[in-house]
Amino acid sequence: TPTPSPTCSNSGPVVRKTPLITFLEILQQTALNTLGPKNFDPKLYVDLSLKSNLSITQSAFDDLPRTPNGSVSVTDFNGFIQSYFNGAGEDLVYTEPVDFVSEPEGFLPEVVNREVRAWALEVHSLWKNLSRKVSDRVLDRPEFHTLLPLAKPVMIPGSRFREVYYWDSYWVIRGLLASKMYETAKGIVTNLISLIDEFGHVLNGARAYYTNRSQPPLLSAMVYDIYTRTGDIDFARKSSPALLKEHKFWNSEIHSVRIHDAEGCNRTLSRYYAMWNKPRPESSTIDIETASKLMNDSAKQHLYRELASTAESGWDFSTRWMRNGSDLTTLATTSIIPVDLNAFILKMELDIAFLANVTGDCTISVHFQEAAQARKQAMNSVFWTAEMGQWLDYWLSNGTTCRGHTWEASNQNRNIFASNFVPLWIELFNSDCTLVEQVMQDLRSSGLIRAVGIATSLTNSGQQWDFPNGWAPLQHMIVEGLARSGSKEARSMAEDIAVRWIRINYVAYKKSGAMHEKYDVEKCGEFGGGGEYIPQTGFGWSNGVVLAFLEEFGWPQDLKIDCN
Ligand SMILES: OC[C@H]1O[C@H](O[C@H]2O[C@H](CO)[C@@H](O)[C@H](O)[C@H]2O)[C@H](O)[C@@H](O)[C@@H]1O
């Protein structure tokens, strides 16, 4: 792995932390000290909402009896939580989606096999479990909650993820479109747009502690897919200003990086960069522990920014971002130009150009077509390697700044990640038959295609965005890219991967009664693990991808669904 530049990551903006979050982090640390690490989830404490105002709660907390070493008894702590807080998740209430019907007309017409069809209907019915509305209590007293108010119903990923998440929403929407739930899908986009209106970007998730960062930008993809399904031009028109604002955010000073390439041209690409240099509030106790290995405050602040920036990437955490794959303190995300992020922004540019064309704004359309061409060329010159048939993340090397860096081949990260193949999802790349042919061969020999899906990487690090975990979004983008390429061979490869992925989801569902956040691509029917929290169920994007795959490929009567 190349050496990252420290010079373009040390300073940068930091958003304000609310007094409620500061207090809940103290509560989180006290909970860990009092209850111990077993089954401890730090996020639970920053998701609690107040019953009365913060100063009353804080003085009751200060008045709790303490031993000479400052600890609180389990009884006193639990009593305090009971008296002063509403439970995590109580500020979101169940709501039946307005457009849910148990078997929508025209639902997955190509799914003929009865067993698979019955299961697909069960997966479809899970939208009812994941549907929530922000309680009026949040609107009345926003300062009592870390949950942010949103006007329309939301789909949560599930379990500890009790609030809406940005990039998860794309695959939730793909599932909702297969479920013919167009109003719910549009409502999700309306909510995300309201976050752009208020904060200038879509937040990682709809919580006050997520304002310091975004997540992989897929809002334009949501708008594009909803528009192409519904033809709702008014929806496309209303979404456009927010997309322009979001494009600015991802090309702002903190996110954009200039590279002087091998041909002597200046290229501009984007990186992840969180506006934060403190522990992530939802994982504060964990981050403090991780940073305790570092000696000085400046090194700690730098690590905290890297941790939050990695959360912005959606790949939290992975050897992809680490200089030393067994040491999280070596995270270097802000010094990496990621392939997938730039593929998403390229798609954003193409989508904006398309939507502007539809709504009759030719100037914007032409401008964004040009922006897309420039980014495509930049991706080709900075990321692409013909020898490996992949796009490789680019590491900024020592002693350079983000404003001017000269490209060197040795700064491409030659390790294999599923993200190296994400550009295939973008039409500008998948419409090139020769390119698809080459990438397909290299994907085949990459080692990523395993018994039941595409592995995230080839390194078993214990981090959740590494081997042997397979994640629904990665399966979906690569499969859809291959399937849309126009090559018969690529479509057949796509279908093969999709069938294996559907099987792993089905078998795990039958075994455990749940859809999972991630799966083990080595073992059919096993969910994934690793990382900083226990495996979660629900699960928004897994449900969405299963429905989207079944919609694309169907399931014939005689194709078996179990793994043997
Ligand atoms: O609480 C730890 C981290 O959890 C989130 O990340 C993971 O779950 C998200 C929801 O499914 C998903 O979008 C992300 O890709 C996962 O890695 C959260 O997004 C992080 O910010 C948070 O620190």
The ligand as a Gaussian input file, in Angstrom:
#p B3LYP/6-31G(d) Opt

LIG

0 1
 O      -22.397000       2.981000      14.314000
 C      -21.286000       2.764000      13.529000
 C      -21.465000       3.196000      12.099000
 O      -22.668000       2.604000      11.605000
 C      -23.113000       2.980000      10.316000
 O      -22.413000       2.285000       9.283000
 C      -22.890000       1.047000       8.882000
 O      -24.307000       0.987000       8.798000
 C      -24.936000       1.896000       7.877000
 C      -26.418000       1.637000       7.917000
 O      -26.723000       0.397000       7.341000
 C      -24.339000       1.762000       6.473000
 O      -24.806000       2.811000       5.673000
 C      -22.810000       1.799000       6.521000
 O      -22.315000       1.505000       5.239000
 C      -22.328000       0.753000       7.508000
 O      -20.920000       0.688000       7.527000
 C      -23.031000       4.479000      10.070000
 O      -23.282000       4.800000       8.727000
 C      -21.682000       5.041000      10.474000
 O      -21.631000       6.408000      10.275000
 C      -21.510000       4.711000      11.956000
 O      -20.353000       5.319000      12.447000

